[in-house]
Amino acid sequence: MNSRTRRMAIAITAVGALTGVLAACGGDDLEDKGSDKASGGGKKGSLVVGAAGFTEAKVLGELYKQVLDNAGYSVTVKTVKTRELYEPQLEKGAIDIVPEYAATLAEFLNLKENGPNAKPVASGDVDATVTALKKLAEPKGLKVLPASKAVDQNAFAVSSEFAKKHNLKTLSDLGKSGVKVKIAAGDECETRPFCAPGLKKTYGIDVAGIDPKGVGTTQAKQAVKNGTDQLVLTTTTDATLKNFDLVLLEDDKKLQNADNVLPVVNAKDAGSQEIADALGKLTETLSTDDLVELNRKVDAERAKEADVAKEYLESKGLIK
């Protein structure tokens, strides 16, 4: 399963069903990558960054590690396979910092606090979503730092040829065109409010059916490229769309929740302004396009996460 598919599984579960606790990836324990927290020798102390086990999370973990190393801390990255595991570790202080997604974490904490029938707190408004997240996180000893422009959320793509033929740039354009579309996606798309039902209700898109080829899979993208299907469910940081000559349609009415990337820290152990400032410089710089390119280098070029993170940070003047 590639990184976008893993992220998609998160988003579909969290913002679609909203009936169960979601996980970033499969698995059931922590994996150390380096020395533990107590052995850090940095001038300003040691920190542990938690990162889920898919490409994008690993890259973000390395970005956080290297900017904090540069700021004088001794930083270890731990790969943590599920949110059910790393969120309690973050509360306890066994992990100090985690790169997170605003809407997904907000709904995770909402369900954890208020039960499976809790009213959703996330929306397409990033400021409102982050505010809701803070209200849920702060009582747990967690500090939510500002969100970046980089967002990894559900997205829909068409072939360049199809977009040009029907003059499409947004999902609203697709709805106004009246063209029937078959969606290459997971079979759950038929009932999830952020997939087919949402496209019909919010945009008036004429959905002819679902082709259950999975979320953002090669088979799904190939079906749209070939014209078998017209729309594919993927994510905003899918690095392989160009390989299939596909383009994203803008979610101009904000059907999808705001899954902007942001750091969440243990307030007691990593809540200092100095840490916030170091991570803030990265947050202000990071864009969705940057994430796409970083993912591409790891997944397509087989580069190491640490190497692409270092190259990016140096190119932006964020580390020496």
Backbone torsions as a table, in degrees:
resi	resn	phi	psi	omega
1	MET	NA	125.9	-178.6
2	ASN	-80.6	175.1	-172.7
3	SER	-64.9	-38.5	-179.7
4	ARG	-67.6	-38.6	178.5
5	THR	-63.9	-41.2	177.7
6	ARG	-62.5	-45.6	179.3
7	ARG	-64.0	-35.8	-179.4
8	MET	-65.2	-37.8	178.1
9	ALA	-60.3	-37.2	176.8
10	ILE	-63.3	-53.1	-172.6
11	ALA	-64.6	-42.9	-179.1
12	ILE	-61.5	-43.3	-177.8
13	THR	-68.2	-44.4	-173.0
14	ALA	-73.8	-52.2	-172.3
15	VAL	-93.7	-7.5	178.5
16	GLY	-95.9	-67.9	-175.4
17	ALA	-73.8	-45.6	-177.7
18	LEU	53.0	34.4	-178.3
19	THR	-126.0	5.2	179.0
20	GLY	-156.0	162.5	-179.7
21	VAL	-76.5	131.5	-174.2
22	LEU	-99.8	162.9	-179.9
23	ALA	-126.5	147.7	179.0
24	ALA	-70.6	-40.7	178.5
25	CYS	-153.3	172.0	177.0
26	GLY	-76.6	162.2	177.5
27	GLY	128.8	172.9	-174.7
28	ASP	-146.7	18.3	174.6
29	ASP	-153.7	174.6	179.2
30	LEU	-91.4	148.1	176.2
31	GLU	-125.1	118.9	177.1
32	ASP	-72.3	139.9	169.3
33	LYS	-124.4	79.3	-178.4
34	GLY	118.6	-168.4	-176.8
35	SER	-71.8	161.2	179.8
36	ASP	-81.5	175.8	-171.7
37	LYS	-58.2	-39.0	-173.6
38	ALA	-68.3	-19.1	-173.5
39	SER	-94.5	2.4	-178.0
40	GLY	-60.8	141.0	-176.6
41	GLY	-119.0	14.2	-179.1
42	GLY	-65.6	153.1	-178.2
43	LYS	-58.6	-32.5	-176.8
44	LYS	-102.6	10.5	178.4
45	GLY	103.6	179.1	-175.7
46	SER	-107.9	149.8	178.9
47	LEU	-138.2	149.8	175.3
48	VAL	-118.0	123.0	175.6
49	VAL	-100.2	127.3	175.9
50	GLY	-94.4	138.8	178.8
51	ALA	-139.6	131.8	176.6
52	ALA	-66.9	168.1	-168.0
53	GLY	-90.4	29.0	175.3
54	PHE	-118.6	163.0	-168.9
55	THR	-50.0	-54.0	-174.1
56	GLU	-60.5	-42.9	179.8
57	ALA	-65.3	-38.4	178.4
58	LYS	-65.6	-40.5	177.6
59	VAL	-63.7	-45.8	178.6
60	LEU	-61.2	-40.4	176.8
61	GLY	-59.2	-42.0	178.4
62	GLU	-68.1	-38.5	177.1
63	LEU	-60.5	-46.2	179.2
64	TYR	-62.7	-46.0	-179.3
65	LYS	-56.6	-48.3	-172.2
66	GLN	-72.5	-34.0	176.9
67	VAL	-70.8	-32.7	178.5
68	LEU	-76.7	-36.7	171.3
69	ASP	-56.5	-45.2	-178.7
70	ASN	-63.4	-28.4	179.4
71	ALA	-83.7	-1.2	174.2
72	GLY	106.8	7.6	178.3
73	TYR	-95.7	158.1	171.4
74	SER	-100.2	115.0	-168.1
75	VAL	-119.1	132.8	174.3
76	THR	-111.6	140.1	173.2
77	VAL	-103.7	127.9	174.0
78	LYS	-110.9	129.6	173.8
79	THR	-82.5	124.0	-176.2
80	VAL	-124.6	121.2	-165.3
81	LYS	-81.9	-21.9	-179.7
82	THR	-137.3	148.7	176.8
83	ARG	-65.2	-33.6	176.9
84	GLU	-57.6	-28.1	178.0
85	LEU	-88.1	-47.2	-171.7
86	TYR	-78.3	-26.1	179.8
87	GLU	-66.3	-45.9	175.1
88	PRO	-62.0	-35.2	177.7
89	GLN	-65.8	-34.2	176.6
90	LEU	-67.8	-42.0	177.2
91	GLU	-61.4	-40.9	-177.1
92	LYS	-75.7	-20.9	-177.7
93	GLY	93.8	4.7	174.2
94	ALA	-69.4	-28.1	170.1
95	ILE	-119.9	139.0	-176.1
96	ASP	-97.3	-34.7	-171.0
97	ILE	-144.1	139.5	175.3
98	VAL	-136.6	132.5	168.5
99	PRO	-72.6	126.4	-173.9
100	GLU	-129.9	177.6	179.3
101	TYR	-121.8	122.5	-166.6
102	ALA	-53.6	-57.1	-174.6
103	ALA	-67.7	-41.4	-178.0
104	THR	-63.6	-45.1	179.0
105	LEU	-68.3	-38.1	178.7
106	ALA	-58.6	-45.0	-179.4
107	GLU	-72.5	-33.8	175.6
108	PHE	-59.1	-50.3	-179.5
109	LEU	-68.7	-33.4	178.3
110	ASN	-63.1	-46.7	179.2
111	LEU	-67.2	-38.2	179.5
112	LYS	-64.5	-39.9	-176.3
113	GLU	-82.8	-39.9	-168.9
114	ASN	-114.9	1.0	175.4
115	GLY	92.2	168.7	-173.1
116	PRO	-65.2	-18.3	-179.6
117	ASN	-101.3	15.7	-178.5
118	ALA	-62.0	142.7	176.0
119	LYS	-67.7	132.8	-179.3
120	PRO	-57.7	142.7	178.8
121	VAL	-110.7	-18.5	-179.8
122	ALA	-85.3	157.0	178.5
123	SER	-153.4	-173.6	176.4
124	GLY	-78.4	-5.7	178.7
125	ASP	-90.3	110.2	-174.5
126	VAL	-64.8	-39.0	-179.1
127	ASP	-64.8	-44.5	179.2
128	ALA	-65.7	-37.8	179.8
129	THR	-66.6	-44.0	178.9
130	VAL	-65.2	-38.4	177.0
131	THR	-60.7	-44.3	177.8
132	ALA	-64.1	-40.1	178.9
133	LEU	-61.8	-43.9	-179.8
134	LYS	-60.5	-41.2	-179.5
135	LYS	-62.2	-33.1	179.0
136	LEU	-83.3	-33.0	-173.7
137	ALA	-82.1	-40.1	-172.9
138	GLU	-59.9	-40.6	177.2
139	PRO	-64.1	-17.8	179.0
140	LYS	-92.6	6.9	179.5
141	GLY	80.9	20.4	-179.1
142	LEU	-108.1	141.6	178.1
143	LYS	-112.9	124.9	-179.5
144	VAL	-97.2	118.9	179.9
145	LEU	-88.0	165.1	-176.4
146	PRO	-54.9	149.2	-178.8
147	ALA	-84.4	148.8	176.3
148	SER	-87.1	172.4	173.0
149	LYS	-74.3	-20.9	-178.8
150	ALA	-68.2	128.5	-178.1
151	VAL	-135.7	135.1	177.7
152	ASP	-121.6	96.9	-177.2
153	GLN	-139.7	171.4	177.4
154	ASN	-50.7	142.7	177.2
155	ALA	-152.2	159.1	-179.5
156	PHE	-124.6	136.1	-177.3
157	ALA	-126.3	152.6	175.3
158	VAL	-127.4	169.4	175.7
159	SER	-72.9	151.2	177.9
160	SER	-57.7	-38.2	179.7
161	GLU	-63.6	-43.9	-179.9
162	PHE	-65.6	-41.3	179.0
163	ALA	-63.4	-42.0	-178.9
164	LYS	-68.4	-42.4	-177.9
165	LYS	-61.3	-37.4	-175.3
166	HIS	-108.9	9.5	177.2
167	ASN	55.3	57.1	-174.8
168	LEU	-107.4	128.6	171.1
169	LYS	-127.0	-26.5	-177.1
170	THR	-128.6	166.0	174.3
171	LEU	-67.5	-29.0	174.2
172	SER	-62.5	-39.9	177.1
173	ASP	-59.2	-41.5	-179.2
174	LEU	-65.0	-42.7	177.8
175	GLY	-61.5	-43.5	-179.0
176	LYS	-68.1	-25.5	-177.9
177	SER	-68.2	-27.3	-178.6
178	GLY	76.5	4.4	-178.6
179	VAL	-74.1	133.8	175.7
180	LYS	-75.1	140.3	179.6
181	VAL	-131.9	142.4	170.6
182	LYS	-103.2	132.4	-174.4
183	ILE	-100.9	125.1	171.3
184	ALA	-84.7	113.5	-173.8
185	ALA	-163.6	-173.8	170.7
186	GLY	-74.2	155.6	-176.3
187	ASP	-65.0	-20.1	178.2
188	GLU	-68.4	-14.3	179.8
189	CYS	-58.0	-27.0	-176.6
190	GLU	-63.4	-28.8	-175.0
191	THR	-117.3	-12.4	-175.6
192	ARG	-77.7	134.1	-174.4
193	PRO	-65.7	-18.1	179.4
194	PHE	-98.1	7.7	177.0
195	CYS	-118.9	-124.6	-172.6
196	ALA	-54.2	-49.0	179.8
197	PRO	-59.8	-38.8	179.1
198	GLY	-68.8	-37.9	177.6
199	LEU	-63.5	-39.4	179.0
200	LYS	-68.7	-48.4	-174.2
201	LYS	-71.3	-46.3	-173.8
202	THR	-80.8	-38.4	-172.7
203	TYR	-113.9	-8.6	-177.9
204	GLY	68.8	26.4	-179.1
205	ILE	-75.8	133.7	-179.2
206	ASP	-85.0	95.6	-178.2
207	VAL	-88.6	114.8	-177.2
208	ALA	-82.4	-19.4	-179.1
209	GLY	163.4	174.3	179.4
210	ILE	-115.1	130.7	173.6
211	ASP	-101.8	104.8	-171.0
212	PRO	-73.9	71.3	-179.8
213	LYS	-101.9	4.8	179.3
214	GLY	96.0	169.9	-176.5
215	VAL	-92.8	113.9	176.8
216	GLY	65.9	19.9	-179.0
217	THR	-78.5	163.0	176.6
218	THR	-58.0	-42.2	-178.5
219	GLN	-63.6	-39.3	-179.9
220	ALA	-65.9	-44.2	-179.4
221	LYS	-68.1	-37.7	179.4
222	GLN	-64.3	-36.6	180.0
223	ALA	-64.3	-36.1	178.0
224	VAL	-75.6	-39.0	177.0
225	LYS	-59.8	-40.3	-178.2
226	ASN	-79.2	-13.4	-178.7
227	GLY	89.7	1.2	175.7
228	THR	-62.8	-42.1	173.5
229	ASP	-119.5	164.5	-177.3
230	GLN	-112.1	-19.3	-174.8
231	LEU	-138.0	136.8	177.7
232	VAL	-123.1	136.4	175.2
233	LEU	-85.2	122.6	179.6
234	THR	-144.3	-147.4	176.1
235	THR	-134.2	164.7	-177.2
236	THR	-68.0	-17.1	179.7
237	THR	-108.1	22.0	175.8
238	ASP	-65.7	117.4	-174.2
239	ALA	-88.3	-1.2	-174.1
240	THR	-111.1	6.3	-177.2
241	LEU	-58.6	-40.5	-179.1
242	LYS	-63.1	-29.5	179.1
243	ASN	-62.8	-25.1	-178.7
244	PHE	-108.9	8.8	-178.4
245	ASP	56.3	46.1	178.9
246	LEU	-110.3	152.4	178.0
247	VAL	-132.0	143.8	177.4
248	LEU	-77.0	143.5	170.6
249	LEU	-97.3	132.4	-176.4
250	GLU	-64.7	134.2	175.5
251	ASP	-83.8	72.5	-168.4
252	ASP	-71.1	-18.3	176.4
253	LYS	-102.9	10.2	175.0
254	LYS	55.1	52.7	173.2
255	LEU	-63.3	-41.2	-175.6
256	GLN	-82.6	149.6	177.8
257	ASN	-72.6	156.3	-174.7
258	ALA	-80.6	90.5	178.2
259	ASP	-94.7	57.3	176.1
260	ASN	-71.8	144.1	179.4
261	VAL	-75.1	136.3	177.7
262	LEU	-155.8	152.5	176.9
263	PRO	-83.2	139.6	171.7
264	VAL	-122.5	130.4	-173.0
265	VAL	-126.0	157.9	169.4
266	ASN	-73.3	117.2	-171.1
267	ALA	-60.9	-37.8	-177.5
268	LYS	-70.6	-46.3	-172.6
269	ASP	-92.8	-23.2	-174.9
270	ALA	-139.6	26.8	-176.1
271	GLY	-94.1	14.5	-177.2
272	SER	-71.5	156.2	177.5
273	GLN	-65.9	-31.2	-179.6
274	GLU	-63.7	-42.3	177.1
275	ILE	-67.8	-42.4	178.5
276	ALA	-60.6	-40.1	-179.7
277	ASP	-66.5	-42.0	-179.2
278	ALA	-63.3	-45.6	178.9
279	LEU	-72.5	-29.6	-178.4
280	GLY	-63.0	-35.6	179.1
281	LYS	-63.6	-39.4	176.4
282	LEU	-67.9	-45.0	-179.3
283	THR	-57.5	-42.5	-179.1
284	GLU	-66.5	-24.5	-175.7
285	THR	-92.0	-38.4	-170.1
286	LEU	-67.1	131.8	178.2
287	SER	-122.9	167.7	176.0
288	THR	-60.9	-42.2	178.2
289	ASP	-61.0	-37.1	177.0
290	ASP	-61.5	-45.1	179.4
291	LEU	-62.0	-41.4	177.9
292	VAL	-57.0	-47.4	-177.4
293	GLU	-68.3	-39.6	177.6
294	LEU	-64.0	-43.3	176.2
295	ASN	-60.8	-42.5	-177.9
296	ARG	-61.8	-42.5	-178.0
297	LYS	-63.4	-36.6	179.2
298	VAL	-75.9	-48.4	-173.8
299	ASP	-77.9	-38.4	-176.0
300	ALA	-93.0	-39.8	-177.2
301	GLU	-95.6	-5.6	179.4
302	ARG	61.2	30.0	175.6
303	ALA	-75.9	157.6	179.2
304	LYS	-81.2	144.2	-178.8
305	GLU	-55.7	-42.7	-178.4
306	ALA	-63.3	-36.9	-178.3
307	ASP	-70.9	-43.2	-179.3
308	VAL	-70.0	-33.1	176.6
309	ALA	-64.8	-45.4	-179.5
310	LYS	-62.5	-45.3	180.0
311	GLU	-60.3	-43.5	-179.6
312	TYR	-64.3	-49.0	-176.8
313	LEU	-63.3	-39.4	177.9
314	GLU	-67.1	-39.0	-178.7
315	SER	-66.5	-26.5	179.5
316	LYS	-96.0	2.0	179.6
317	GLY	70.9	24.8	-176.8
318	LEU	-91.3	-18.4	172.5
319	ILE	-136.9	157.0	178.7
320	LYS	-91.6	NA	NA
